[in-house]
Every structure is written in C-alpha cells, then in structure tokens.
Amino acid sequence: MKRFIIIGPQASGKGTQADLLALEYGVPHVSTGSEFRKEVAAGTPLGKEIEPYLDRGELVPQELNDSIVKGVLERHPEGMVLDGYPRTMHQAEFLDSLWKVDAVVVLKVPDPLCVERIGGRRICDNGHDYHIVYKRPEREGICDLDGLPLHVRDDDKPEAVAKRLSIYHEQTEPIIAHYAAQGKVYSVDGSPSIEEVDIAIAKRLDGPADHHS
Ligand code: AMP
C-alpha cells in the first residue's frame, strides 16, 4: 500500500497521524490545507485569491483546487498520504479519475472533543503544528523544527471552527460511504492519545477494511 487518503473532522489528529503513517510506509505526507497556507504566506496571486476562504473556514472553490491537486499528484507518482483532499463528492470523483487510492483511513472524533482540541492548537508559518497539551514544543511558543514563533491559525477561531465542522458533516462525511462501497475504508477511533491512535491505524491496515453493507 502506497496511496492513502486520511479523512477526519478538524483537530481529529489527521495531520499528526498522516505524518506517522507517511513515515511508516516511506511516502510523503501532503496536506492541501498546508499547500494553501504556504501560498497565502508567500503572498502569491493564488494565495491572495484563496486567503478570504481560508480565514472564513470555507472550502476553496473547485477551479482553484483542481490545479493544486493535479500538481501534487504529478509530484508524487510513487504514492503519498493525502490529507485534506477530497472533501466533497465532486473532489472524490475528480481524484478517482486521476489516482487509484489503496486505503482511506477515517478518524472518528466527536465534535465537542474537536472543539476542545482546536482551542489548544498552535502552528508556525511553515505549517508545523503543535498542541499546548497533547503535542508540546520543547520551548514554549517556538517551533522545534525551524525556531519560528507559534500562533493560532485564523481558521481555528470559534466562528470558523463551527463552519468547518458543519462543512465536514455535510460535504465530507458522505464521501466515506463512496469509498466504503469500494472496500477501502479503515475507520479508527481518533479520541485516544497520538501513540494509541497510531498503533490502532497500523493494526487496522494489517487486517480487512471496514465491513460495508
Ligand atoms: P485544513 O488544514 O485541512 O483544515 O485546511 C484548511 C483550509 O484550506 C480549509 O478550511 C479550506 O479553506 C482549505 N482547503 C484545504 N483542503 C481543501 C479542499 N480539498 N477543498 C477546498 N478547500 C480546501
């Protein structure tokens, strides 16, 4: 297995588990959200266009998305853990037309826990993320990897969080059934610690996919 998608609500631990999974399978971890944030931080024309959507916690429109995803797929033909894409049925169909995914890891975390976790999330301008309780940097407020200051993401503010969770339930959750019908979904409880979830994902991927009725 080399081609993974990871799906879960905001602060389900998707990015953290995607990093670990990528390491275990020797493939890169690619997050469309991080790709977009890099464009914004660099002030590119695309970054300027997408910044208001990111700030409001809304999905970036399809026509701006497709080119990013095509570029990502071309750069990593050997496989990857794709995090943050697809988020709608349209995106799932677009991805299916370009890429044959091996496994879809779904992290299940109840909304109240997501909201609590988001409150402690911190990030540096290069996209390395931390949590003030669950994933602390060595020096408070400073990224371990590049020494940059850590801050709260704009879309981690409460109004944007509520919007992102409702978009997740309305638009992203339906694609789980789409992949379950293909026998590719491996669901895991994302509530326990980072280490426990990592072990649970590895065990699930060694066995059969979710039963689909
Ligand atoms: P994330 O870091 O995955 O939570 O993504 C942050 C933001 O990037 C989202 O709230 C969207 O504004 C944008 N984004 C990331 N991936 C997608 C996608 N597949 N489709 C549309 N917008 C996206």
Boltz pocket constraint, residues with backbone or C-beta under 6 A from the ligand:
constraints:
  - pocket:
      binder: B
      contacts: [[A, 10], [A, 31], [A, 32], [A, 33], [A, 34], [A, 36], [A, 53], [A, 54], [A, 57], [A, 58], [A, 59], [A, 60], [A, 61], [A, 65], [A, 83], [A, 84], [A, 85], [A, 86], [A, 87], [A, 91], [A, 155], [A, 164]]
      max_distance: 6.0
